[in-house]
Amino acid sequence: MAVIEHEVEIRASRQAVFSLVSRVEEFVHYSEAIETITRVNDNRYRWTVRAAGIPLSFDVEITESVPPERFSWRSITGVPNRGTYHLIPVDGGTRIHLHLEYDLNNALVEEAVRKAGKPLIRRLSREIIENVEARLRSGARGT
């Protein structure tokens, strides 16, 4: 599987960050690329995103939720993928480490996605994290 990793520090407690990153439906408010997120059941969500103008839908399942340390998922439809947000305490806040793995089963497509996808994932991750941080600063800590 190909791997994309992204890391950033924000000035917020792990508990506050976890409270927001574990509210999967809220991610629709954190990035314009995310069109919809629908809860299918307690641990499954259907996402519709737009990448390079193309709508993509996939279902994910939450595989691990360990407050305030880790939040993990895996795809159950669409492109095989899995990922984890690791929340690490640092002086004055939290380091958010995103680890994302995916498999396209085609070396040429894999390389093209790696080149195009890595900046996209980093941009989306940065956009999501910046919006989480802004929400924490505004005092919306789980409301």
C-alpha positions in Angstrom: 0.0 0.0 0.0 1.1 3.6 -0.7 1.5 5.9 2.3 0.8 9.5 2.8 1.7 11.2 6.0 1.0 14.7 7.3 1.8 16.3 10.6 1.0 19.7 12.2 0.8 21.2 15.7 -2.1 23.3 17.0 -2.7 25.1 20.2 -5.4 23.0 21.6 -5.7 20.1 24.1 -5.8 16.5 22.8 -9.3 16.1 24.3 -10.6 19.1 22.4 -9.0 18.0 19.1 -10.2 14.4 19.5 -13.8 15.7 20.2 -13.8 17.3 16.8 -11.9 14.8 14.7 -14.1 11.9 16.0 -17.3 13.7 14.8 -17.0 12.4 11.3 -20.2 14.1 9.9 -18.6 17.5 10.8 -15.8 17.1 8.3 -18.2 18.3 5.6 -17.7 21.8 7.3 -13.9 21.6 7.2 -13.3 21.3 3.5 -15.0 22.4 0.3 -13.8 19.2 -1.4 -16.1 17.1 0.9 -19.7 17.3 -0.5 -21.5 15.0 1.9 -21.0 12.6 4.7 -23.9 10.4 5.7 -23.9 8.1 8.8 -24.9 4.6 7.6 -24.8 3.1 11.1 -22.8 3.6 14.4 -19.4 3.0 12.8 -20.0 3.5 9.1 -20.2 6.6 6.9 -20.7 7.3 3.2 -18.5 10.1 1.9 -18.9 12.0 -1.4 -15.9 14.1 -2.3 -14.9 16.0 -5.4 -11.4 15.5 -6.6 -10.3 17.4 -9.8 -13.9 18.0 -10.5 -14.9 14.3 -10.3 -17.3 13.2 -7.6 -16.2 10.1 -5.7 -18.2 8.1 -3.2 -16.9 5.6 -0.8 -17.9 4.0 2.6 -15.6 3.9 5.6 -15.8 2.1 8.9 -14.4 3.4 12.1 -12.0 0.7 13.3 -10.5 2.4 16.4 -11.5 5.2 18.7 -9.2 5.7 21.7 -9.8 9.1 23.3 -7.8 11.3 23.2 -5.0 9.4 21.4 -6.1 7.8 18.2 -9.0 7.7 15.7 -8.8 5.2 12.8 -10.8 4.1 9.8 -10.7 1.8 6.8 -12.7 1.8 3.5 -15.3 -0.9 2.9 -16.1 0.3 -0.6 -14.2 2.2 -3.3 -10.4 2.6 -3.3 -8.9 0.4 -0.5 -7.6 2.7 2.2 -7.1 3.1 5.9 -5.9 5.9 8.1 -5.3 7.1 11.6 -5.1 10.4 13.3 -2.6 10.2 16.2 -2.9 13.0 18.7 0.4 13.7 20.6 0.7 16.1 23.4 3.3 18.8 22.9 4.2 21.9 24.9 1.3 24.3 24.4 -0.9 22.0 22.3 -1.3 18.9 20.3 0.6 17.4 17.3 -1.8 15.9 14.8 -0.2 13.1 12.8 -2.2 11.7 9.9 -1.2 8.3 8.4 -3.1 7.3 5.3 -2.5 4.1 3.3 -4.2 3.3 0.0 -3.9 0.6 -2.8 -4.8 1.2 -6.4 -3.5 -2.2 -7.7 -1.9 -0.5 -10.7 1.7 0.8 -10.6 1.2 3.5 -13.2 -2.0 4.8 -11.7 -0.4 4.5 -8.2 2.5 6.8 -9.3 0.1 9.4 -10.8 -2.1 9.4 -7.7 1.0 9.6 -5.5 2.2 12.7 -7.4 -1.2 14.3 -7.6 -2.8 12.8 -4.5 -0.1 13.6 -2.0 -0.4 17.4 -2.4 -4.2 17.1 -2.5 -4.3 15.0 0.7 -1.9 17.5 2.4 -4.0 20.4 1.3 -7.2 18.8 2.5 -5.5 17.7 5.7 -4.2 21.3 6.3 -7.6 22.8 5.4 -9.4 20.4 7.8 -6.9 20.9 10.6 -7.0 24.7 10.2 -10.8 24.7 10.4 -10.7 22.4 13.4 -8.2 24.8 15.1 -10.4 27.8 14.1 -13.5 26.1 15.6 -11.6 25.4 18.8 -10.5 29.0 19.1 -14.1 30.2 18.6 -15.1 28.1 21.6 -17.2 25.5 19.7 -15.6 22.6 21.5 -18.2 20.0 20.7 -21.4 22.0 20.5 
